[in-house]
């Protein structure tokens, strides 16, 4: 399944409910899911990690939909040609300064 297909699927399932909740309320749910992902990462719980990554992607997709953003197109536009700063794949930017992307 492509990112665009996933975003459309989440819209089919939840968009009416998410619109009623609004961006601020939906963002709160997203942040809660990121917290759950953080706990799962610390515990290194494989099955729970899968669920939390999926939940975070679903809530991120919903936020993009509520904002009128095609998540797949946005990701391709920014990262499709490599690192947005150095254009390298892999990135060859120095790891200095607050704007540098930190490796996972």
C-alpha positions as CSV (number, residue, x, y, z in Angstrom):
1,X,0.0,0.0,0.0
2,X,1.3,3.4,-0.9
3,X,1.3,6.4,1.4
4,X,-1.5,8.0,-0.6
5,X,-3.6,4.9,-0.4
6,X,-3.1,4.6,3.3
7,X,-4.1,8.2,3.8
8,X,-7.3,7.7,1.8
9,X,-8.1,4.5,3.8
10,X,-7.7,6.5,7.0
11,X,-10.0,9.2,5.6
12,X,-12.6,6.5,4.8
13,X,-12.4,5.2,8.3
14,X,-12.2,8.3,10.4
15,X,-12.3,11.6,8.5
16,X,-15.8,12.6,9.6
17,X,-15.0,12.0,13.3
18,X,-11.6,13.8,12.9
19,X,-13.2,16.8,11.2
20,X,-15.7,17.1,14.1
21,X,-12.8,16.9,16.6
22,X,-10.8,19.5,14.7
23,X,-7.1,19.9,14.1
24,X,-6.3,20.9,17.7
25,X,-8.1,17.9,19.2
26,X,-6.7,15.5,16.6
27,X,-3.2,16.9,17.2
28,X,-3.6,16.1,20.9
29,X,-4.4,12.4,20.0
30,X,-1.3,12.4,17.7
31,X,0.9,13.6,20.5
32,X,-0.5,11.0,22.8
33,X,0.4,8.3,20.3
34,X,3.9,9.6,19.9
35,X,4.2,9.3,23.7
36,X,3.0,5.7,23.5
37,X,5.6,5.1,20.7
38,X,8.3,6.5,23.0
39,X,7.4,4.1,25.8
40,X,7.4,1.2,23.3
41,X,10.8,2.2,22.0
42,X,12.2,2.3,25.5
43,X,10.8,-1.1,26.3
44,X,11.9,-2.5,22.9
45,X,8.6,-4.4,22.7
46,X,8.4,-5.6,19.0
47,X,4.7,-6.2,18.7
48,X,3.8,-3.0,20.6
49,X,6.2,-1.1,18.4
50,X,4.5,-2.2,15.3
51,X,1.1,-1.0,16.6
52,X,2.4,2.3,17.8
53,X,4.2,3.1,14.6
54,X,1.0,2.3,12.7
55,X,-1.0,4.5,15.1
56,X,1.4,7.4,14.7
57,X,1.2,7.1,10.9
58,X,-2.6,7.0,11.0
59,X,-2.8,10.1,13.2
60,X,-0.2,11.9,11.0
61,X,-2.2,11.0,7.9
62,X,-5.4,12.4,9.5
63,X,-3.6,15.6,10.4
64,X,-2.4,15.9,6.8
65,X,-5.9,15.3,5.5
66,X,-7.5,17.9,7.8
67,X,-4.8,20.3,6.6
68,X,-5.4,19.6,2.9
69,X,-2.0,18.0,2.4
70,X,-1.3,14.9,0.3
71,X,1.3,13.3,2.6
72,X,2.9,11.2,-0.2
73,X,3.3,14.2,-2.5
74,X,4.7,16.3,0.4
75,X,7.2,13.6,1.3
76,X,8.3,13.1,-2.3
77,X,8.7,16.8,-2.9
78,X,10.9,17.3,0.2
79,X,12.9,14.0,0.2
80,X,12.5,12.5,-3.2
81,X,15.8,13.9,-4.5
82,X,17.8,13.1,-1.4
83,X,18.6,15.2,1.6
84,X,16.9,18.6,1.3
85,X,20.1,20.4,2.3
86,X,23.0,18.6,0.6
87,X,20.9,16.6,-1.9
88,X,23.0,13.5,-1.0
89,X,21.8,9.9,-0.6
90,X,22.9,9.2,2.1
91,X,23.0,12.6,3.6
92,X,26.5,14.1,3.9
93,X,25.6,17.1,6.0
94,X,27.8,17.7,9.0
95,X,26.2,16.8,12.3
96,X,26.5,20.3,13.8
97,X,24.0,22.9,14.7
98,X,20.3,22.8,15.8
99,X,19.1,22.4,12.2
100,X,21.1,19.2,11.5
101,X,18.9,16.1,11.3
102,X,19.9,13.6,14.0
103,X,20.4,10.0,13.0
104,X,18.0,7.6,14.6
